[in-house]
Amino acid sequence: MGILAIFALPLLLLGISGIIHIYQSVMWLVSKSAVQNKVVVITDAISGLGKECSRVFHAGGARLVLCGRTWEKLEALYDALISVADPSVTYTPKLILLDISDINCIQDVAKEILNCYGCVDILINNASMKVKGAVQSISLELDKKIMDANYFGPVTLTKALLPNMISRKTGQIVLINSIQGKIGVPFRAAYAASKHAAVGFFDCLRAEMEGFDICVSTVSPTFICSYHRQPAAGNWEASIWKFFFRKVAYGVHPVEVAEEVLRTVSRKKQEVLIANPIPRAAVYIRTFFPELFFAIVASGIRENLKTEEEN
Ligand SMILES: NC(=O)c1ccc[n+]([C@@H]2O[C@H](COP(=O)([O-])OP(=O)(O)OC[C@H]3O[C@@H](n4cnc5c(N)ncnc54)[C@H](OP(=O)(O)O)[C@@H]3O)[C@@H](O)[C@H]2O)c1
């Protein structure tokens, strides 16, 4: 009885972790099979998140069309993908130059995309431009450029590829948005405005596409960390820190966001918010208690000004 009691807990934990492992492996296979042979277009495939999305969709056997505005970076991504993948279960990616803020070129780029395989199954609108600064310090010209890259660009590309999806009565459109498409924070006015506009457009599109079996998803991460900001491997203190606080201190790793994008596609989720408890709570406070949210943001700004004056 005593020996049984000693072994019961470790055996239970082992059993639970085994079940979790099997569940995760099965879900990964399900997600993979959902994108196998599908034509997947990723804009700004060379960004941190774009690269990871390219990797997971490529490994899943998707026929990738990778877009980006720098040819050398696209070629480097191409080399990285084909060097690690098994050629018998993956397709060689196609590369296309696309500057998402160059609205006048997008129709031609869309034709080029359609010429690759004759159709598009999944469009991942990932490209975006960031800007940080006080409203009065950002020129109206830059405000418009941000709006072109983050709103008119994805909208123009989506509209150009939509007739192909509608005629085939199938397709998925994913907008990589941001928590800043749900809440406005200081010094991010142009970016937040463009992300709010994009989410509004794609929410309406989702409803309109209901009759065509076209799924529209928005994925809104909080802060995606850079690789170089990860704690060093092999350092136990860093590992514990990583385990408990990584998401708060360093943001979410691009790999985790890419895997969530794959799950979003395979499960046809409509809206995903990737956020820790604090930013998640901020979204709810903004919705249900807006004045409390504005007061918290304002006190943060006052605190900042006070610290700056003291220094
Ligand atoms: N990073 C975050 O914390 C965060 C948080 C929430 C949401 N997101 C969203 O996640 C997506 C990917 O962001 P990321 O953080 O992975 O990007 P990133 O690694 O910071 O890279 C920025 C990318 O933007 C590209 N770019 C800038 N202007 C462009 C244009 N006009 N046309 C095409 N590409 C352009 C750059 O291309 P070049 O290298 O060629 O200049 C670069 O690849 C974006 O939609 C972003 O809004 C990011």
The ligand as an SDF file (V2000), in Angstrom:
LIG
                    3D

 48 52  0  0  0  0  0  0  0  0999 V2000
    5.9990   42.2900  -33.3860 N   0  0  0  0  0  0  0  0  0  0  0  0
    4.9640   42.4400  -32.5870 C   0  0  0  0  0  0  0  0  0  0  0  0
    5.1230   42.6610  -31.3830 O   0  0  0  0  0  0  0  0  0  0  0  0
    3.5550   42.3290  -33.1250 C   0  0  0  0  0  0  0  0  0  0  0  0
    2.4880   42.4250  -32.2290 C   0  0  0  0  0  0  0  0  0  0  0  0
    1.1930   42.2950  -32.7110 C   0  0  0  0  0  0  0  0  0  0  0  0
    0.9810   42.1000  -34.0470 C   0  0  0  0  0  0  0  0  0  0  0  0
    2.0230   42.0150  -34.9050 N   0  0  0  0  0  0  0  0  0  0  0  0
    1.7430   41.8150  -36.3230 C   0  0  0  0  0  0  0  0  0  0  0  0
    2.4380   40.6830  -36.7960 O   0  0  0  0  0  0  0  0  0  0  0  0
    2.7170   40.8440  -38.1940 C   0  0  0  0  0  0  0  0  0  0  0  0
    4.1740   40.5220  -38.4680 C   0  0  0  0  0  0  0  0  0  0  0  0
    4.9530   41.4150  -37.7210 O   0  0  0  0  0  0  0  0  0  0  0  0
    6.4490   41.0760  -37.2700 P   0  0  0  0  0  0  0  0  0  0  0  0
    6.6190   41.6690  -35.9000 O   0  0  0  0  0  0  0  0  0  0  0  0
    6.6990   39.6330  -37.4720 O   0  0  0  0  0  0  0  0  0  0  0  0
    7.3010   41.9230  -38.2950 O   0  0  0  0  0  0  0  0  0  0  0  0
    8.8750   42.2770  -38.1230 P   0  0  0  0  0  0  0  0  0  0  0  0
    9.6470   41.0430  -37.8490 O   0  0  0  0  0  0  0  0  0  0  0  0
    9.0000   43.4410  -37.1810 O   0  0  0  0  0  0  0  0  0  0  0  0
    9.2900   42.7600  -39.5490 O   0  0  0  0  0  0  0  0  0  0  0  0
    8.7740   43.9400  -40.1250 C   0  0  0  0  0  0  0  0  0  0  0  0
    8.5290   43.5940  -41.5400 C   0  0  0  0  0  0  0  0  0  0  0  0
    7.7590   44.6020  -42.1650 O   0  0  0  0  0  0  0  0  0  0  0  0
    8.1610   44.5730  -43.5310 C   0  0  0  0  0  0  0  0  0  0  0  0
    7.5890   45.7320  -44.2060 N   0  0  0  0  0  0  0  0  0  0  0  0
    7.6430   47.0090  -43.7960 C   0  0  0  0  0  0  0  0  0  0  0  0
    7.0020   47.7740  -44.6850 N   0  0  0  0  0  0  0  0  0  0  0  0
    6.5340   46.9410  -45.6650 C   0  0  0  0  0  0  0  0  0  0  0  0
    5.8200   47.1250  -46.8650 C   0  0  0  0  0  0  0  0  0  0  0  0
    5.4310   48.3340  -47.2330 N   0  0  0  0  0  0  0  0  0  0  0  0
    5.5020   46.0410  -47.6400 N   0  0  0  0  0  0  0  0  0  0  0  0
    5.8850   44.7990  -47.2680 C   0  0  0  0  0  0  0  0  0  0  0  0
    6.5740   44.5490  -46.1420 N   0  0  0  0  0  0  0  0  0  0  0  0
    6.8950   45.6210  -45.3540 C   0  0  0  0  0  0  0  0  0  0  0  0
    9.6640   44.4890  -43.4510 C   0  0  0  0  0  0  0  0  0  0  0  0
   10.2110   44.0800  -44.6930 O   0  0  0  0  0  0  0  0  0  0  0  0
   11.7520   44.4420  -45.0720 P   0  0  0  0  0  0  0  0  0  0  0  0
   12.6130   43.6190  -44.1790 O   0  0  0  0  0  0  0  0  0  0  0  0
   11.8870   44.0640  -46.4890 O   0  0  0  0  0  0  0  0  0  0  0  0
   11.9270   45.9090  -44.8130 O   0  0  0  0  0  0  0  0  0  0  0  0
    9.7990   43.4050  -42.3640 C   0  0  0  0  0  0  0  0  0  0  0  0
    9.7970   42.1100  -42.9260 O   0  0  0  0  0  0  0  0  0  0  0  0
    2.3060   42.2700  -38.5530 C   0  0  0  0  0  0  0  0  0  0  0  0
    1.0370   42.2690  -39.1370 O   0  0  0  0  0  0  0  0  0  0  0  0
    2.2350   42.9580  -37.1920 C   0  0  0  0  0  0  0  0  0  0  0  0
    1.3190   44.0460  -37.1870 O   0  0  0  0  0  0  0  0  0  0  0  0
    3.3200   42.1270  -34.4810 C   0  0  0  0  0  0  0  0  0  0  0  0
  1  2  1  0
  2  3  2  0
  2  4  1  0
  4  5  1  0
  4 48  2  0
  5  6  2  0
  6  7  1  0
  7  8  2  0
  8  9  1  0
  8 48  1  0
  9 10  1  0
  9 46  1  0
 10 11  1  0
 11 12  1  0
 11 44  1  0
 12 13  1  0
 13 14  1  0
 14 15  2  0
 14 16  1  0
 14 17  1  0
 17 18  1  0
 18 19  2  0
 18 20  1  0
 18 21  1  0
 21 22  1  0
 22 23  1  0
 23 24  1  0
 23 42  1  0
 24 25  1  0
 25 26  1  0
 25 36  1  0
 26 27  1  0
 26 35  1  0
 27 28  2  0
 28 29  1  0
 29 30  1  0
 29 35  2  0
 30 31  1  0
 30 32  2  0
 32 33  1  0
 33 34  2  0
 34 35  1  0
 36 37  1  0
 36 42  1  0
 37 38  1  0
 38 39  2  0
 38 40  1  0
 38 41  1  0
 42 43  1  0
 44 45  1  0
 44 46  1  0
 46 47  1  0
M  CHG  2   8   1  16  -1
M  END
$$$$
